[in-house]
Amino acid sequence: MELHQEQSPRPRIAGSGRTDLTGILSRIQAPTLVITSDRGADPATIETQITKPIEDAAASLANIDTITSTSDEGVSTVAVQFTTAANENLVAVDVERVVNAIRSQLPPEADAPTIVKPEVSLIPVITIGISGPQPLGEINRVAKDRIISTVDPDARHGHKTQAHAFDGYKGHVALDPDSELITGTAVTAGNRGDGTVVAALLADDLPAVDEDLPEAALAQPAAAEPLTQDEPSVDEPQLTVYGDAAYGAGPVLAQLEQADVVNRCKVQPPRAPAGHFTKDAFMIDLAAGRVTCPAGHTVALRPDGAGRVAHFAPACSTCPLAIRCTTARGGRSVHVGPYESQLATARHEQTDPAWQADYRATRPKVERKLAHLLRRLHGGRRARVRGQPKVAADFALLAAAVNLARLAVLGLTGLATGWALRPA
């Protein structure tokens, strides 16, 4: 079976209210600012030689409401507030005209005055802040799950890549690559990880996993048990699951390993900034609990949250390879998660040419099926309804229609004894 992911970003951010406030905002006159710098001048000098002449010049204009000013060290700011009777498109021009007329009265060492007219339409309608007793990292995670639409509170911001963002949902499918029939569908919010739906998509093929078990327990292969009547016999072919890199996460690999499934889920290679040594350049001995760096230094793994970490700080200060390893003052650190064994095994397996050929032979079938699902006739990449339950039901209905079309191609016919496919 093949797993893949696409998104249907129909719902958009809504409810800002800017349209409703257009009339009100159009009647607001933002003050025109005159900012003048004179480096090194004290506030008293700024007040008498710059601020006061500009105030007097601005006071000669018509439709003035108020004039306020601030004289600080090295800078003068004069705010000219006009009444609503003034032409908002000309007030900045009028202020600039009278200020230029008294430019010769200002100190020659002062910079030319800058006229600033704030744009009312850029004033935020509402500003939202998030605070709480939690650490900043936890607050950031909560903020990522924020509601982005008042008409569809289930929709979320999502990212297919760092440069490709969308608003809405992700649609996931499971596909039998032999018959090219869709065997399962799921819809998640745009910010959900793709690996969270694997159990639902493969519910009919994978054994149930106890969700109460800790993640570390899932990382261990399941003990052999006698076959029951509900389990496949040894004569049946072993299930193979294909998936792109979005599904090659540690928990998914652990679940497939526990179910004794052949894994063809692609796993991202380890990365390091600035071309430094990647994680696979280090020898990680999980059984012994130690890590050896490319220079031969060995450090013990220590507990670090849900995983473990090896700090090479003492050795990095004198290591000749440090420049190729890290620029951190505290030296290089290698973090090992609870699924390190599964990830390392998967990365090693996908270097096999046979593994790569098998993956490349199956992937085009999935892309073709996704193209069928995302035809413009079906709404393309835009959800046709709002709310996750409705989007999921619509996506499942669409998959059923695509399956009916596929069965027609396969020659499905009704017989007296039941349904049958046309012989190949």
C-alpha positions, 0 to 999 in steps of 0.5 A: 500500500502507498501513503501520500499527502496532499492538501485542500486549502479552501478555508481562508483567514476571515473575520478581520472586520476591516471591510466593516470599518472602512467608513469609520477609518476613512474619517480618522485623520492620522497626525502628520509627523515632522522628524528632524535630527541634529546629532549631539544637540541637547534637548533644550537646543532642539526645543528652541532652534528646531521644534519651536520654529517648526511648530510656528510654521505649522500653526499657520496652516488651516484646519489645525486641530492640535500640535504636539511635539517632543524634543529629545537629545539629537531629535525633534518630533512635531505631530500636526493633527488636522481636523476632518475638514482638511483634505487628507491627500494634501495635508502632508504636502501643506506641512512640507511646504511651510517647513521648507519655507523656514528651512534656512532658520534651522541649524545648518548642521541639522538634517533636513526635516522628514515628513511622515504621513501614517497610512490609516488603512494599515492600522491593525483592526485587532492585535492579539497577544499570547501569554501564560505561565508556560515556557516560551517553547510551549507557548509557541507550540500552542500558538501554532494550533491557533484558529485561523478562520471564524467560519471554519475553526477546524482549519489550520496553517500548514506547510508542505515545505518551508517555502510552500504554506497553505491554510486548511486541511491535508487529505491522506490516502492509502492505495493498493498499488497492484489494483490502484484502488484507494483503500483508505482516506483521512483528513487532518488539520493543516498543522498535523503531522502526516504520520498521525494518520497511518494507523487509521489508514491501515486499520484493516492491515495493521494490528491494533497498538496499545496507545497507552504504551510509552513511546519507548515501548513502541520502539522495541520489536514485539515478541513472537506470539502464536498465530490465531485464527484472525492472523494471516498464515505464514503462506500469505505474502508479507505486507509492504507499506510505501510512503514518502518522507512525510510518513517516515517518522520514528513512531510510524517506523516503530509501528510498522516494525512491531507489525512485522511489515516490510517498510518502504517509507522514505526517511529524510537523511540527517542534516547539519548546518554549514556543511558540518559533519552530519549525525551519520558520521558519528558511531552511535552504539545504543546498546553500550550507550556511547557515541564516537565522533569522526575524530575518535573521541567517545562520549557516554549518552546521558538522559535528555527528556524522552531521548539521550544526548552526548556532549563533546565539549571537552574534546572539541576545544583541542580537536583538529576536526572541530572546524568541520564539526561545529561552531558552537562555543559549547562544542558538538552535541549529538541527540539520540531520540527514542526511535534512533534504531528504527531511523538508522535502520531505515536510512541504511536500507534505502541506500540499497539499489533494489530498495530504490528501484522498488520505491521508484516503480511504485511512486508513479502510481500514487502520483497518478491517483492523486492527479485523479483526486485533484482534478478541477472537476472535483474541486482541485486543491480546494475543499468544497465544504467547511469543517473537518468532519464534512471535509473528510466525508467529502474526500471519502466520497470523492475517493469512492467515485474515483474507485468506481471509475477504476473498477470500470477500467478493470472490467468489473461486471456483475454475474449471477454468482457475484462481482468479477473482474475481466480476466487480464 
